[in-house]
């Protein structure tokens, strides 16, 4: 039976990728791998090919889930009648000889009698890390570091709420959030202020799935008249990230400005990914210290006991990159963990060198050239990457003859407020999922 491999994957790929293999010439069989000459002589090990087979026997046609374990593939898997060093051109080979090349791809009959087919595009996509990334839309989703000057040139820093009704507008906004970690949606209705019916819930669910925390699904940041609680005052809030005392802090945060009748209260955003890259180039030893020294974050209040240690700069692959002194560019960074207000006491064994390293990092973060500032207007909603982009807010003052309105309920009665943001957190995977699906649909429309 002929098993078609990779057909379903190709249906999800952008059409631009389907045209990129211009020539399709020949393959050569070696002892352990198939060498595809049109893909820069990429070697595809037989064990990888057999394990990656997506035929109905290998991948369930309906669930698209793998039906065998990688550990099940025999270590000596090879095509039937393998001839070492045999070059097979398009239109040559046969099932009997184990490998056959056609205009569409490569068919392999395995020694145990099964047959797989590997489409040209499937092989191209998996030939190297870069093409695999591109197939998963890295160009529109991978983090791009920014400064104050460069973020203003990003294509969709401000988008109209109405534009999110169209797939193109929504994909552009989500792509902006994934790439730069910062997007402002303007013109979001402010009339509904109750969590169940407010526009932020609708907006957030367009982007992804709301992450519920002990603050609830949606929560309010308000300035309360005569407040005794610092959280509800007009004091300065320095650069920070939210909920770093969680094992898995929320990736994105959305803040919708429902009311703003004060002077000041400007929001600040800083790309800590860019700051990390700057530190890498300025002082590699200090960069390394921030990737390896755990910092404690905690919330011991209001009946909660939350505690987690994270390194300030979290590498994607610490085992590979933390001690690789030959690197000339920053290694991939998965998250930044920087939130001074939520720090607990540092571990007693923290190296003395860590303190000046953290000071240096803070100085880079505080550099005005790295700061994007914006005063939210009523109807603006900012979404940002809470694992990468720091946020802050300056103090604000009451206007003459302050315009107070009822805010959220505290205890028995309404509070009065003149600055009111409603917020929520969003999970990362739902946003990535929707933007990739949207890009696939746009590419095929
Ligand atoms: Fe915050």
Boltz pocket constraint, residues with backbone or C-beta under 6 A from the ligand:
constraints:
  - pocket:
      binder: B
      contacts: [[A, 240], [A, 241], [A, 242], [A, 391]]
      max_distance: 6.0
